[in-house]
Amino acid sequence: MSSCKRLAPALLCLFTVLCAASNAPSTARAQSNLKKIRLGIAATSVGFLPIYAAYQRGFFKDEGIDLEIILMSLAAANNAFFKGEIDYSAGLTGLALAAARNYPAKILIFTVAKPLQSFMSRKDIKEPRDLKGKKVAGSSPGGSATILAYQALKHFGLEPGKDVQVLPMGGSGAGRLAVLEQGVVDASLLSVPENVLALHNGYNELIFLGDVLSFPQNGFGTSTSRIQQQPDEVYRMVRAALRGLLFVTDEGNRDAARDIMMKQWHISDGKLAGEMLAYLKRGLAKDALVSQEAVQYFVDLTRESSNVTQPISASQVVDFTFLDRARKELRGGK
């Protein structure tokens, strides 16, 4: 064997090592160039699947963002946002109330157009009228579950506080399912996946609110100062979230979306995950399109449930300019 042939494997090995060494710093630099952003999410609802899909598929990193998703209660999310401890908040009712009280904040995107909640009742309660004189679980005062519980009861012709007692049960849908199972309440307004779990456990679905109400949910917003000072970052956050929504709503990604759901919510049953995804798709906002009327309905209900008398328009609460731009760009200018 010639000396050149003997050297070839060693040179190839050295070349491989040098290439790896030269690529490592660039990869490290790429990671270090990502901007750290903190997003507070105030629920475990699978309505946040588009955001988690964007996170797990690397869409935020594509946009130069190292996103940290922090699960916290609505009250904690509101408090952290107002203190500047998180950069973006998914506590949309809190952002709407902030705008009503002249705090400069805007909602940037909704990923859900219709409520993903079901009114689930004890096994012996089969009709909405049977709730009269009973107790139902809401969320924290001003929270989405409380607001929607009131609207659902009115839809049944029942007066909240008079015909039915709505108990403020702060926390997650899992907590509202637990108090239903413990017999503390007679019914609960449960989001996906808790409504599907309750159905599997023999509880009755009196109504799926997405069939009777339009109530945008499950997006995020930020302060107007951030919008003014860091518009490129805001645009990239919105663009990544929209990419996540488009990914989840694409039927060709059904299996991948289901797998993300199973991983994020620790679901081992693929059939159950498929049912949850089907519920979710009944309420997702296609292309994140939400009407001005639906936003106004969301604002009015949020304001009324928190006893805020000052009227406020939808335009004071939302800023869809970044979303409009992202939508056009991702749809090829259409």
C-alpha angles and dihedrals in degrees: 000000000000121000090248091056091047091051096047097082092046092049091048090051091048091048090052092050092048092049091051091048092049092048096047096068091047090051090048090048090050090052093045090051091061112107115235111234127177121212121187116212117191102197145043093224116137085230082092091062093108090058093045090046090053089049097047095042090053097245093136091051089049085060092050095257127132097201122200112196111204119195111214141145120275091252091049092047091051092047094047092047095051090048091051093243091126126036100213131023131208090194092107098173088054091051091049091051090047090055090047088055092049096257106146103244134128136198108231104187142006117203095184123058100181131039114272091202131109127199101237120191141187115282093256094053106083104156131049091237088062088071091075109119091012136115124245131188121242127172127247116322106281092016120133095250091054093047092049093044088059092049093047092051091049088050087057090050093252124133113228111231092017108050096017131027113226110203118205104236105177117204137047136338087255088062092050090050090050094054089049091052091046092053094242089126134022095224141007136200102236131188127213120309097025093054091055091047090050090050090053089050092056101261118140125250104218093181142344102227093212087071094061108023141051109212118153116221147153105055131104143241142189143202121293089235090061090048090052098041101036108026094151092056091047091051092050092050091052093044092053092049091049090051088054091051093048089049094052095045093050105100089210088067095050096115093044091048090049090050091052089050092050092050096045097045096034094241115165097181111083093194091054090049089052090054090050092050090051090053090047094052090055089068107029116119107241107232086352089282112160123169122240088238092056091049090050090051090052091049094047094049092047092049095045094047090055094046094244106156097186109102117233132187127226090244089063091057106040137051110191097168093103091046092050090052093047092047092053092046096048091045092051095256094308 
